[in-house]
């Protein structure tokens, strides 16, 4: 006779997030998440790096932190100091960098250090779902700033900061993805970055700069990071290897002054992020990163072209979008009558996974007919087939698009 299963539910404390759903596998046509192109993972180079670094330094795995200390594997931090100086203009030392388990842990550490329930942060109206969800769970008030084709609008930011000051509120930070913004793919130009820093300094608000997509710029030309331009050290900068090498490695980093980095380090109670991943990345990236990324971005740009062609062919003028400056996402606007939360459910049932816009915005109504499509992971054929199927589902559910390119489509009832 078996005993009844123990009921843990009465022991759960208040405030836990909703239970996770069981994993059922990727959809046949998956345009969700931050997954990258499997054909662009430098597998052979990583294999060589694993063999070389383990033969040379494998015994250091016996020591927490690889004898490099709690901030992460020193050769990887040294690689980052050179990369950040060359690519983003950031002049920092290895001791200014904390290696973390992906940029999501970076978000958690920054938030745990700076935020309390009821605090206010300023954030781009359309932004990274992982950042939005965390702020919601923390009970933080988010003030969304509209974007245009050059990123966060400074006129709107100036007005918000002035209004908050009038109400006696100083935001804890301004969160921005200025270089290949998620989900819009915009890049904030140099002049606007200078204006953002000026406003932040004027109102005494730090900037939280998420630079996780900055390696994936089509022309490899980017303005300096906000961290590099700051005169008062009021910028916390985070980055990741998830989009440039492989997301499953779970390696990111934080760049900040010791006064705040030391507080984050005290909260990082995992005894260090994965050591082998750090060793392999340092071994591979030091000689190969600068040649790998251009090849990766060429492949991603080709997939974006396929996606935009498929959308134009299947949706015609019903799908509106900016051509992003880089990255792995396309932010698409459908006609107002399309509810992408409902479209998401219908599409998923048919094997097409999309990210509905309201999950990526502080303004759910504004984003109600928008969706984010990740084009990196599916093949060119899957992109074409998946978008054709999505258009058929959208037509069936919402009568949109009534025409595909120049061909009238019969709306099913």
KEKE-506808 format. One line per 10 residues: number of its first residue (from 1); their letters; for each residue x, y, z of C-alpha. Coordinates in nm, 2 decimals, always signed. Layout:
<kollums>
NUM = A = X/Y/Z  ...;
</kollums>
This chain:
<kollums>
1 = XXXXXXXXXX = +0.00/+0.00/+0.00  +0.14/+0.34/-0.10  +0.12/+0.64/+0.12  -0.04/+0.96/-0.02  +0.21/+1.20/-0.17  +0.34/+1.46/+0.08  +0.18/+1.80/+0.02  +0.44/+2.07/+0.02  +0.19/+2.34/-0.08  +0.11/+2.46/+0.28;
11 = XXXXXXXXXX = +0.48/+2.52/+0.33  +0.53/+2.76/+0.04  +0.58/+3.12/+0.16  +0.37/+3.40/+0.03  +0.50/+3.58/-0.28  +0.64/+3.28/-0.47  +0.61/+3.31/-0.85  +0.37/+3.09/-1.03  +0.49/+2.73/-1.08  +0.69/+2.67/-1.40;
21 = XXXXXXXXXX = +0.53/+2.46/-1.67  +0.68/+2.13/-1.77  +0.92/+2.14/-2.07  +0.75/+1.99/-2.37  +1.02/+2.07/-2.63  +1.06/+2.35/-2.88  +0.79/+2.43/-3.13  +0.84/+2.31/-3.49  +0.88/+2.67/-3.59  +1.04/+2.85/-3.29;
31 = XXXXXXXXXX = +1.08/+3.23/-3.31  +1.11/+3.28/-2.93  +1.38/+3.32/-2.68  +1.74/+3.43/-2.73  +1.85/+3.11/-2.89  +2.13/+3.16/-3.15  +2.22/+2.99/-3.48  +2.33/+2.63/-3.40  +2.54/+2.62/-3.72  +2.74/+2.92/-3.60;
41 = XXXXXXXXXX = +2.85/+2.78/-3.26  +3.23/+2.74/-3.30  +3.22/+2.37/-3.19  +3.56/+2.26/-3.32  +3.73/+2.57/-3.17  +3.56/+2.51/-2.84  +3.67/+2.14/-2.85  +4.03/+2.25/-2.90  +4.00/+2.51/-2.63  +3.86/+2.25/-2.38;
51 = XXXXXXXXXX = +4.15/+2.01/-2.45  +4.42/+2.27/-2.43  +4.30/+2.45/-2.12  +4.22/+2.13/-1.92  +4.56/+1.98/-2.00  +4.73/+2.30/-1.90  +4.52/+2.41/-1.60  +4.28/+2.12/-1.52  +4.42/+2.08/-1.17  +4.31/+2.43/-1.08;
61 = XXXXXXXXXX = +3.95/+2.29/-1.08  +4.03/+2.16/-0.73  +4.01/+2.51/-0.60  +3.70/+2.72/-0.58  +3.74/+3.01/-0.82  +4.04/+2.84/-0.99  +4.27/+3.04/-0.76  +4.16/+3.35/-0.94  +3.94/+3.48/-0.66  +3.56/+3.52/-0.64;
71 = XXXXXXXXXX = +3.53/+3.77/-0.93  +3.60/+3.50/-1.19  +3.88/+3.33/-1.39  +4.15/+3.59/-1.43  +4.24/+3.52/-1.80  +3.88/+3.57/-1.90  +3.86/+3.90/-1.71  +4.19/+4.00/-1.88  +4.04/+3.92/-2.22  +3.74/+4.13/-2.14;
81 = XXXXXXXXXX = +3.95/+4.43/-2.04  +4.11/+4.43/-2.38  +3.78/+4.36/-2.56  +3.59/+4.63/-2.38  +3.86/+4.88/-2.45  +3.88/+4.80/-2.82  +3.51/+4.76/-2.89  +3.33/+4.98/-2.64  +3.59/+5.23/-2.53  +3.57/+5.11/-2.17;
91 = XXXXXXXXXX = +3.90/+5.16/-1.98  +3.87/+4.92/-1.69  +4.09/+4.67/-1.50  +4.03/+4.31/-1.44  +3.93/+4.40/-1.08  +3.65/+4.61/-1.21  +3.48/+4.30/-1.37  +3.27/+4.03/-1.20  +3.20/+3.71/-1.40  +2.84/+3.60/-1.35;
101 = XXXXXXXXXX = +2.61/+3.31/-1.46  +2.47/+3.49/-1.76  +2.33/+3.84/-1.78  +2.02/+3.72/-1.59  +2.23/+3.68/-1.28  +2.38/+4.02/-1.34  +2.02/+4.17/-1.34  +1.95/+3.99/-1.01  +2.27/+4.11/-0.85  +2.22/+4.47/-0.95;
111 = XXXXXXXXXX = +1.85/+4.47/-0.84  +1.93/+4.30/-0.51  +2.20/+4.57/-0.44  +1.99/+4.87/-0.54  +1.62/+4.80/-0.52  +1.36/+4.77/-0.25  +0.98/+4.72/-0.28  +0.81/+5.04/-0.38  +1.12/+5.19/-0.55  +1.10/+5.35/-0.89;
121 = XXXXXXXXXX = +1.31/+5.28/-1.20  +1.30/+5.43/-1.54  +1.31/+5.18/-1.83  +1.26/+5.18/-2.21  +0.89/+5.13/-2.28  +0.97/+4.82/-2.50  +1.23/+4.62/-2.32  +1.38/+4.29/-2.23  +1.11/+4.06/-2.07  +1.36/+3.92/-1.82;
131 = XXXXXXXXXX = +1.42/+4.27/-1.68  +1.05/+4.36/-1.68  +0.95/+4.04/-1.50  +1.21/+4.08/-1.23  +1.10/+4.44/-1.16  +0.74/+4.33/-1.14  +0.82/+4.05/-0.89  +1.02/+4.29/-0.68  +0.73/+4.53/-0.65  +0.91/+4.81/-0.82;
141 = XXXXXXXXXX = +0.74/+5.09/-1.00  +0.84/+5.11/-1.37  +0.82/+5.43/-1.58  +0.84/+5.35/-1.95  +1.01/+5.59/-2.19  +0.90/+5.57/-2.56  +1.16/+5.48/-2.82  +1.21/+5.59/-3.18  +1.45/+5.47/-3.45  +1.74/+5.60/-3.24;
151 = XXXXXXXXXX = +1.64/+5.44/-2.91  +1.51/+5.60/-2.59  +1.37/+5.94/-2.66  +1.55/+6.21/-2.45  +1.26/+6.46/-2.46  +1.04/+6.20/-2.29  +1.31/+6.11/-2.04  +1.36/+6.47/-1.95  +0.99/+6.52/-1.89  +0.96/+6.20/-1.68;
161 = XXXXXXXXXX = +1.27/+6.29/-1.46  +1.13/+6.64/-1.40  +0.79/+6.51/-1.31  +0.93/+6.25/-1.07  +1.15/+6.51/-0.90  +0.84/+6.74/-0.86  +0.68/+6.45/-0.68  +0.99/+6.40/-0.46  +1.09/+6.07/-0.63  +1.44/+5.99/-0.73;
171 = XXXXXXXXXX = +1.46/+5.67/-0.95  +1.71/+5.41/-0.84  +1.83/+5.37/-1.20  +1.77/+5.42/-1.57  +1.78/+5.09/-1.74  +1.87/+5.10/-2.11  +1.98/+4.87/-2.39  +2.14/+5.14/-2.60  +2.34/+4.92/-2.84  +2.11/+4.69/-3.04;
181 = XXXXXXXXXX = +1.81/+4.74/-2.83  +1.59/+4.44/-2.73  +1.33/+4.41/-2.89  +1.36/+4.71/-3.14  +1.72/+4.66/-3.27  +1.80/+5.03/-3.25  +2.14/+5.18/-3.17  +2.15/+5.50/-2.97  +2.38/+5.76/-3.14  +2.66/+5.93/-2.97;
191 = XXXXXXXXXX = +2.48/+6.27/-2.93  +2.18/+6.10/-2.76  +2.41/+5.91/-2.53  +2.58/+6.23/-2.42  +2.23/+6.38/-2.35  +2.13/+6.07/-2.15  +2.44/+6.10/-1.94  +2.38/+6.47/-1.89  +2.02/+6.41/-1.77  +2.13/+6.13/-1.54;
201 = XXXXXXXXXX = +2.40/+6.34/-1.38  +2.16/+6.64/-1.35  +1.90/+6.44/-1.16  +2.15/+6.22/-0.97  +2.03/+5.89/-1.12  +2.27/+5.61/-1.21  +2.24/+5.43/-1.55  +2.21/+5.05/-1.58  +2.35/+4.97/-1.92  +2.27/+4.63/-2.07;
211 = XXXXXXXXXX = +2.51/+4.57/-2.36  +2.43/+4.20/-2.42  +2.37/+4.23/-2.79  +2.64/+4.48/-2.89  +2.87/+4.23/-3.05  +2.60/+4.16/-3.32  +2.61/+4.48/-3.52  +2.60/+4.43/-3.90  +2.86/+4.69/-3.98  +3.07/+4.64/-3.66;
221 = XXXXXXXXXX = +3.05/+5.01/-3.60  +2.92/+5.12/-3.26  +2.93/+5.43/-3.04  +3.13/+5.41/-2.72  +2.95/+5.25/-2.43  +2.77/+5.48/-2.18  +3.01/+5.34/-1.92  +3.30/+5.47/-2.13  +3.15/+5.82/-2.17  +3.05/+5.87/-1.80;
231 = XXXXXXXXXX = +3.24/+6.13/-1.62  +3.13/+6.04/-1.27  +3.13/+5.66/-1.27  +2.75/+5.64/-1.25  +2.70/+5.36/-1.50  +2.68/+4.99/-1.43  +2.76/+4.79/-1.74  +2.67/+4.43/-1.81  +2.74/+4.20/-2.10  +2.73/+3.84/-2.20;
241 = XXXXXXXXXX = +2.88/+3.57/-2.42  +2.53/+3.42/-2.48  +2.47/+3.59/-2.81  +2.83/+3.60/-2.94  +2.93/+3.24/-2.86  +2.65/+3.02/-2.71  +2.36/+3.09/-2.47  +2.38/+2.76/-2.29  +2.73/+2.84/-2.16  +2.57/+3.09/-1.91;
251 = XXXXXXXXXX = +2.86/+3.33/-1.88  +2.81/+3.71/-1.84  +2.98/+3.99/-1.66  +2.93/+4.31/-1.47  +3.16/+4.62/-1.50  +3.13/+4.87/-1.21  +3.33/+5.06/-0.95  +3.44/+4.87/-0.65  +3.21/+5.05/-0.41  +2.91/+4.89/-0.58;
261 = XXXXXXXXXX = +3.08/+4.58/-0.72  +3.19/+4.47/-0.37  +2.82/+4.48/-0.25  +2.71/+4.27/-0.55  +3.00/+4.02/-0.48  +2.88/+3.99/-0.12  +2.53/+3.88/-0.26  +2.68/+3.63/-0.51  +2.66/+3.33/-0.28  +2.70/+3.05/-0.54;
271 = XXXXXXXXXX = +3.07/+3.00/-0.47  +3.15/+3.12/-0.82  +3.00/+3.08/-1.17  +3.08/+2.77/-1.38  +3.46/+2.74/-1.39  +3.50/+2.52/-1.69  +3.29/+2.75/-1.91  +3.51/+3.05/-1.81  +3.83/+2.86/-1.88  +3.71/+2.75/-2.22;
281 = XXXXXXXXXX = +3.58/+3.09/-2.32  +3.91/+3.26/-2.23  +4.11/+3.00/-2.42  +3.89/+3.02/-2.73  +3.81/+3.39/-2.73  +4.16/+3.53/-2.69  +4.28/+3.42/-3.03  +3.95/+3.37/-3.21  +3.67/+3.61/-3.10  +3.76/+3.89/-3.34;
291 = XXXXXXXXXX = +3.73/+3.65/-3.64  +3.43/+3.45/-3.52  +3.19/+3.74/-3.46  +3.20/+3.88/-3.82  +3.12/+3.54/-3.96  +2.84/+3.50/-3.71  +2.68/+3.84/-3.79  +2.69/+3.77/-4.16  +2.49/+3.45/-4.11  +2.25/+3.63/-3.88;
301 = XXXXXXXXXX = +2.20/+3.92/-4.13  +2.12/+3.66/-4.40  +1.85/+3.51/-4.18  +1.70/+3.85/-4.11  +1.68/+3.91/-4.48  +1.49/+3.59/-4.52  +1.26/+3.68/-4.24  +1.18/+4.03/-4.38  +1.12/+3.88/-4.72  +0.89/+3.62/-4.58;
311 = XXXXXXXXXX = +0.69/+3.88/-4.38  +0.66/+4.11/-4.69  +0.55/+3.81/-4.90  +0.30/+3.66/-4.65  +0.17/+3.98/-4.47  +0.23/+4.25/-4.72  +0.17/+4.59/-4.57  +0.00/+4.44/-4.27  +0.34/+4.38/-4.10  +0.54/+4.69/-4.02;
321 = XXXXXXXXXX = +0.89/+4.69/-3.89  +1.22/+4.87/-3.88  +1.53/+4.70/-4.03  +1.73/+4.65/-3.71  +2.09/+4.75/-3.68  +2.20/+4.41/-3.56  +2.10/+4.14/-3.31  +1.87/+3.84/-3.34  +1.52/+3.99/-3.30  +1.27/+4.17/-3.52;
331 = XXXXXXXXXX = +0.99/+4.38/-3.36  +0.68/+4.36/-3.57  +0.36/+4.57/-3.57  +0.04/+4.41/-3.70  -0.29/+4.59/-3.75  -0.46/+4.71/-3.43  -0.73/+4.44/-3.43  -0.47/+4.17/-3.39  -0.43/+4.06/-3.03  -0.08/+3.90/-3.02;
341 = XXXXXXXXXX = -0.15/+3.73/-2.69  -0.44/+3.54/-2.86  -0.23/+3.50/-3.17  +0.04/+3.34/-2.96  -0.19/+3.08/-2.82  -0.34/+2.99/-3.16  +0.00/+2.98/-3.33  +0.16/+2.77/-3.06  -0.12/+2.51/-3.10  -0.03/+2.49/-3.47;
351 = XXXXXXXXXX = +0.35/+2.46/-3.40  +0.46/+2.82/-3.43  +0.61/+2.99/-3.13  +0.62/+3.38/-3.11  +0.68/+3.63/-2.84  +0.36/+3.85/-2.79  +0.44/+4.21/-2.76  +0.27/+4.29/-2.42  +0.53/+4.06/-2.25  +0.80/+4.30/-2.38;
361 = XXXXXXXXXX = +0.66/+4.64/-2.29  +0.56/+4.85/-1.99  +0.26/+4.96/-2.20  +0.05/+4.65/-2.26  -0.21/+4.83/-2.48  +0.06/+4.99/-2.70  +0.22/+4.66/-2.75  -0.10/+4.46/-2.79  -0.06/+4.42/-3.17  +0.32/+4.38/-3.17;
371 = XXXXXXXXXX = +0.53/+4.07/-3.15  +0.90/+3.98/-3.13  +1.05/+3.73/-3.36  +1.38/+3.56/-3.30  +1.53/+3.48/-3.64  +1.87/+3.33/-3.53  +1.77/+2.97/-3.44  +1.54/+2.85/-3.72  +1.68/+2.76/-4.06  +1.60/+2.97/-4.37;
381 = XXXXXXXXXX = +1.34/+2.71/-4.47  +1.19/+2.70/-4.13  +1.16/+3.08/-4.13  +0.98/+3.08/-4.46  +0.75/+2.79/-4.37  +0.68/+2.93/-4.02  +0.59/+3.28/-4.13  +0.36/+3.14/-4.40  +0.18/+2.93/-4.14  +0.17/+3.23/-3.90;
391 = XXXXXXXXXX = +0.01/+3.44/-4.17  -0.25/+3.17/-4.23  -0.33/+3.15/-3.86  -0.35/+3.53/-3.82  -0.58/+3.55/-4.12  -0.81/+3.28/-3.98  -0.82/+3.44/-3.63  -0.82/+3.81/-3.72  -0.88/+3.85/-4.09  -0.53/+3.98/-4.12;
401 = XXXXXXXXXX = -0.37/+3.99/-4.37  -0.65/+4.00/-4.61  -0.40/+4.01/-4.89  -0.06/+3.84/-4.91  +0.17/+4.05/-5.13  -0.05/+4.11/-5.43  -0.27/+3.80/-5.39  -0.61/+3.82/-5.23  -0.67/+3.56/-4.97  -1.00/+3.40/-4.88;
411 = XXX = -1.08/+3.46/-4.51  -1.20/+3.15/-4.34  -1.51/+3.16/-4.12;
</kollums>
